[in-house]
Amino acid sequence: MTPTERESINFKLPKPLAAALRKAARERKTTATDLVIQGLHHILGDVPGTEVSVEIRLYQLEEEFFRFQESISSSNNAHQEARLTLVESKLEELSNKLARFEGALMQMQSLVNASRSRYKSSGYPYQYNSAPPQPQPFESEKLAMRLNTTVSTLQEKHATLSQKDFELWCKDRDPSQYAWRFNEKDKLYHPVK
C-alpha cells in the first residue's frame, strides 16, 4: 500500500471547536488531523486515491454496527406491536365473554327473584331474607384461627386493648365482621351483636 500524498490546508475554526478537537484527539491518542480526516470520510465516504487507515475503517465498522443495531431495534418494535395487537384482541374477546357471562347472571338473578316472589305470595314457609345464624362462642384457639392470627397475639390484644378497641380489632379481622367479647365466667369469646 503506497502512502497517500498529503496537502496542507489552513482552516479557521471557532476556538471552542478547536479546543474540543484537540481534547478529543488526546483522549483517543491520535492527532487532530486524523480526527478531521475521519470526519471527512464519514461525510464524503470513500474517495478514490485516499488510503483508508485502520482508525477510519474501525470508525466505519462502528457506524455499520450502530445502523445494524438500530435496524434490529426497529424490527423488535414491529414484533412487539404484533404481540400487543394479539394481546388486545384476546383482551377484547375476554371482555365480550365477560359481558355475556354478566348477562347470564342477570337472567339467573331475575329468575331467582321471580321464584322468591312466587313462593312468598303462595305462603311458602321458608324466609329467604332471614338473618344468617350467629356463630357460637369460641375458645381462644378457634377464634384465633377465625381471625387469622395466633393465640398469643389474640391474648396480647385482649390484655392490652380496651374492650371497645379489642372488639373493633376483632371486627376488622373477622370474615363476617363480628366483634368478639371475652366472658370471664365460661372463658369463651362471644360474638357481639
Secondary structure, 3 states (H helix, E strand, C coil): CCCCCCCCCCCCCCHHHHHHHHHHHHHHCCCHHHHHHHHHHHHHCCCCCCCCCHHHHHHHHHHHHHHHHHHHHHHHHHHHHHHHHHHHHHHHHHHHHHHHHHHHHHHHHHHHHHHHHHHHHCCCCCCCCCCCCCCCCECHHHHHHHCCCCHHHHHHHHHHCCHHHHHHHHHHHCCCCCEEEEECCCCEEEEEC
